[in-house]
Amino acid sequence: MPSDEPAALRNCISCKERKVRCDRRLPCSNCTKADRDCVFPTTGRILRHPRRMRLEDVVNHLHVCEYRKNSRD
């Protein structure tokens, strides 16, 4: 049965990290068995990694750093 909620809001954080199916109870059975805190996210998406800089941004940053270095010399 599909749901309109994103999966990140339906599953507890512990089950998502452990990549196991969450039964969505409070606390869920997986967290109860593992004696873990069962916490559901309050916001949408859980970011695993900060956003990576685009290549263009990295090149621009490099140019700025080089300019600052050369202006000090």
C-alpha positions in Angstrom: 0.0 0.0 0.0 1.8 3.2 -1.1 1.8 6.2 1.1 2.1 9.9 0.3 4.7 10.3 3.1 8.3 10.1 2.2 10.0 6.9 3.5 12.3 9.1 5.6 9.3 10.2 7.7 7.8 6.7 8.0 10.8 4.9 9.4 12.7 5.5 12.6 16.3 6.8 12.3 17.7 3.6 13.9 16.0 1.3 11.4 17.1 3.5 8.5 20.7 3.5 9.7 20.6 -0.3 10.2 18.8 -0.9 6.9 16.0 -2.9 8.5 12.3 -2.7 8.1 10.6 -0.5 10.6 7.1 -1.5 11.9 6.5 2.2 12.7 5.3 1.7 16.2 6.5 3.9 19.0 8.9 2.4 20.0 9.3 0.0 17.0 10.0 -3.7 17.7 13.5 -3.5 16.2 14.5 -0.7 18.6 12.8 -2.5 21.5 14.7 -5.8 20.8 18.0 -4.0 20.3 17.5 -1.8 23.4 17.9 1.4 21.3 16.3 4.7 21.3 13.5 4.9 18.8 13.4 8.3 17.2 11.4 9.4 14.2 12.6 12.3 12.1 10.7 15.5 12.5 11.8 17.0 9.2 11.8 15.7 5.7 15.0 14.3 4.4 17.9 13.1 6.5 21.2 14.2 4.9 23.9 11.7 5.2 26.7 13.8 3.7 26.9 17.6 3.3 26.4 18.8 -0.2 29.5 18.5 -2.4 30.8 21.5 -4.1 30.5 21.6 -7.9 33.6 21.6 -9.9 32.9 25.1 -11.1 32.6 26.3 -7.4 35.9 24.6 -6.6 37.7 26.2 -9.5 36.3 29.7 -8.6 37.4 29.2 -5.0 40.9 28.2 -6.2 41.1 31.4 -8.3 40.0 33.5 -5.3 42.7 31.9 -3.1 45.4 32.4 -5.7 44.3 36.0 -6.2 44.5 36.7 -2.4 47.9 35.0 -2.2 49.3 37.0 -5.1 47.9 40.3 -3.8 49.7 39.8 -0.5 53.1 39.2 -2.2 
